[in-house]
Amino acid sequence: MCFRPVGAQKPIICPNCKKRVAIVAGYRPPNCPYCKNELPEPVIACPECGIDQPISNKVCGNCGFNGKPGSGDPAKRKQ
């Protein structure tokens, strides 16, 4: 088990070189410092349907959930 200070974010794995890129003091670099490849945008699972979405999305691209109760498509809710 590793120790991670409270509030620290998990490192990003570069999809190109597979090295871990640390997020230090909340700063997320736009490019990998090792291979200079662009890093993917962080994702978060929609609480309504469970599909991963870019963290910058205000509305889920799959079910339409916008944070308000009942806003997502009931047919696409996770079971």
C-alpha positions in Angstrom: 0.0 0.0 0.0 1.3 3.4 -0.9 0.9 6.6 1.0 -0.8 9.4 -0.8 -1.5 12.7 1.0 -5.1 13.8 1.4 -6.3 15.6 -1.6 -3.5 14.3 -3.9 -4.7 13.0 -7.3 -3.7 9.8 -8.9 -0.9 10.0 -11.5 -1.9 9.9 -15.1 -0.5 7.0 -17.3 0.7 8.3 -20.6 -1.0 6.4 -23.4 2.1 6.7 -25.6 5.1 5.8 -23.4 3.1 4.2 -20.5 5.1 6.3 -17.8 3.3 7.8 -14.8 2.9 11.5 -14.9 2.5 13.1 -11.4 -0.1 15.8 -10.7 1.7 18.1 -8.3 -0.1 20.7 -6.3 -3.2 20.3 -8.5 -1.3 21.1 -11.7 -2.0 18.6 -14.5 0.5 19.0 -17.4 -1.1 19.1 -20.9 1.7 17.0 -22.4 3.8 14.1 -21.1 7.1 15.4 -19.8 8.9 12.2 -21.1 7.6 11.8 -24.7 5.8 15.2 -25.2 2.6 13.3 -26.3 -0.7 15.1 -25.4 -2.3 13.6 -22.3 -5.9 12.6 -22.4 -8.5 14.7 -20.5 -9.5 13.2 -17.2 -12.8 11.3 -17.0 -15.4 10.7 -14.4 -18.2 8.2 -14.4 -21.7 9.6 -14.8 -23.6 8.9 -11.5 -26.8 8.2 -13.5 -25.7 5.8 -16.3 -22.1 4.9 -15.2 -20.5 5.8 -18.6 -17.1 7.6 -18.3 -17.3 11.2 -19.5 -14.7 14.0 -19.8 -14.6 15.8 -16.5 -15.2 19.1 -18.3 -18.7 17.9 -19.5 -21.6 19.7 -17.9 -24.1 17.2 -19.3 -23.6 13.5 -19.8 -23.3 12.7 -23.5 -24.9 9.3 -23.0 -28.0 9.9 -20.9 -28.3 13.7 -20.6 -27.9 13.9 -16.8 -27.0 17.4 -15.8 -26.8 17.0 -12.0 -30.5 17.6 -11.3 -32.5 14.7 -10.0 -34.5 13.1 -12.8 -32.7 14.8 -15.6 -31.1 11.7 -17.2 -32.8 9.3 -19.6 -34.5 6.6 -17.4 -33.9 4.0 -20.1 -30.1 4.5 -19.9 -29.8 4.3 -16.1 -27.3 1.8 -14.7 -29.0 -1.2 -13.3 
